[in-house]
Structures are given as C-alpha cells and as structure tokens.
Amino acid sequence: MKSTLTFAILYFFVWSSILFLTPKDVFHSGEGIMRWIIFGAIFFLLPYLLYKSIEKATLTKTAKKGIAYLSVFLGIPFGLFLSSQSERELEDYGKETYGIIDEAWLLVRKSRTDVWSVRAKYNVGNKTFHTSTKENPEKTLFEGDTITIIYSEKTPQMSEIIELKKK
C-alpha cells in the first residue's frame, strides 16, 4: 500500500512539475534536451507511474495496462492548453519583427502526404531565435525569403510566421 501511494504522489508531482514549474521557453524553443525529457516524462514515465500506482487495485492486469497506455492521451489536452496559452500571450505581448527563412525542405512522411516545411530565424535584441518547424503546404516560402514574425516580448522563443497564419 505504501509503495502504491508513493507512485501516486510521484505521478501528481511529475504532472505538476511539467504544468507549473517548466519554463515556457522550454516548450517553444525548437531545440534542447529539456523538450525530450518532458516528452519522455509524458509518454513513458507518467504511464509507468500510473500503472504502478494502480497495481494493487482490484482490476485485471489488462485493464491496468489499458489505463496506463490510455493516460498517454492526456498529452492531447496538455498540447491544447499550451497552444491556447501561446495564442493568448502572442495577442497580449506580441511584437512584430522581420526574419529570414533559413531552412526549407520537403518533409517526407510515410503514411501521409509529404509537406513543404520551413524554419526561420529572427533577432530580438542581440539574440537570434529560430521558429519551430512550420508547414507550408502551398510551397510559397523558400530559403532566404524575408518574412514577418510575431513573437512574445515575455517569451521571445514563442513565435509565429505571419505569412503562414490561416486566414
């Protein structure tokens, strides 16, 4: 019983840490090991901790595994939460700047249609930032193109390429 409670507490601690203690710039920078650590926590560590915390429950082993595997889908509302938070912050603290497409390539996908993708770099103050990879299905942007970027004054890593915003 004691170990089950420990795993349950760890489960809630990890989720709380991801939601409330992780700096926003980690989620919005296109690089860094912290993004992979959070990815691993959401898709591997949290389901394991949940499974261990319900191990003593009077459910079949298959049901316990199913609950643990299905907990991965908690990443979906988390992603939606991050997206709405980003939109709100860009509306409240958004500034425009110019950037340059520094990478453009055809992203080949196995089971879906290939898509043209771009990444841009832009300067805020004396620092250079990169957008995350953005899809450009119309193939309108190419390497070297100058584009307009909206970024957050509070979190400059949070950005959008205005030319790719859905109209």
N, C-alpha and C positions, 0 to 999 in steps of 0.2 A: 504494500500500500504506500509506503514511504517513497519508494522509487517512482511509482506512478505519479505521485504528487510532484516530485522533483521534475519529471519530464514535462508535466503540465505547466508548471511555473516557468521552466525554460522556454517552452513553446510561446507563452504570452510575452516573456521578456524579449525573445528574438523578434517577434512581430512588432512590439512596442519600439524596440531599437530601430528597426527599419523605418517605421512610420514617423517617429518623433525625434530620433537622435541623428539620423543620417543627414548630412548637409545636402541641400538641394543641388549644389553644383556637381555632386557625385552622379546624380541621375541624369543631368543634362550635358555633362561633358561627354564627348564621343570616345573617350579613352580612359584608361586607368584600371587597375586591378580591383578597386573597390566595387565597380559595377559588376564584375564577375563574382565577387564574394557575395554580394546581395542576390544575384541570380542564383547562385548555388544554395544560399540560405532558403530562398523562396521555393525552389524546385526540388531540393534534396534534403536539406536539414530539417525544415519545418514538417514535411510529411513524415520523416522518421521520428521526430519528437512527438508528433500527434499519435502515430502508431504506438509508440512506447507508452504514452500517457493513457491510452485506452486498452492497453494489453490485458489488464485484469478485468475488463468489462465482460459481461455475460453475452458476448456476441461471438459468432463464428469467426474463425481466423480469416475467412474470405471477406466477411463484412468489415472487419477491422482494416484489412488491407485496402478494400474499396474506399473506405472513409479516408484513409491516409492518401491514396492516389488522387481522389477527388478534391482533396484540400489544395492541390496544385492550382485548381481553378480559382482560388482566392487571389491569385496573381492578376486576374482579369479586372475585378473591381479596383484593385490597387493601381493598375495601369490607368484605368478611367479616372481615378482620383488624382493621379499625377497629371494627367492631361488637362483636367478641368482647373487644377491649381495653376498650371503653366499658363493657360489661356487667361485666367484672371490676373495673374501677375503681369503678363505682357500688356493687357489692357490698362492696368493701373500704373505700371512703371516702364512702359515700352518707349524706347528711343530708336530712331532710325539711323542707320549708317550704310555706307557702301561696302560691298565685299566683292571678292573675285572667286569664281568657280575654280578651285584648284584641282579637283578630280571629277571626271565624268566617265562613266563606263556602263556597259550593258551587263546588268546583273542576271546571270543565267540561273533559273530556278528549275528544279527537277519536275515538279508536278503542276506548276502554274506557268503562266505566260511570262517570258523574260521581260524585264523592265529597265528602262534607261534610268540611271541613278546619278546623283551629283552630290558633291560636298563642297562647301565654300569656306573661305577664311575671311575674317574681318578683324579690325583693330578697335579696341576700346581702351582709351588712354595709351599706354605704352605696351599693352599686352595684345598678343594675337590669339584669337579664338577660332575654333572650327565648328561649323554646324554639324549635326548628326547627318547621317546619310539620308537624303530625301529622294523620293521617287519623282521622276519627270517623264510620265508616260507619253507626253506629246513630243518629247525629244526637242525641246526648244532651247535648252541651255547646254553650252559646251565649255570645255576647259578654256579659261582666260576671259570668259564673259564677265562684265561688271553687273552686279545685281544689287538690289536694295534689301537690307536685312533689318528686321526689328528685333531688338534684344532688350532684356530687362536690366534696368540700372542696378537693381539689387543683386541679380544673379546673371552676370554677362554671358555665362555659358548657355543660358536659356535663350534660344533664338528661333526665328522663322525666316525663310526666304519669301519675301512678299510676292515675287513673281510666281510662286508655286501655290499660293493660297487659293483654296477653292472659291470660286466666285458664286 
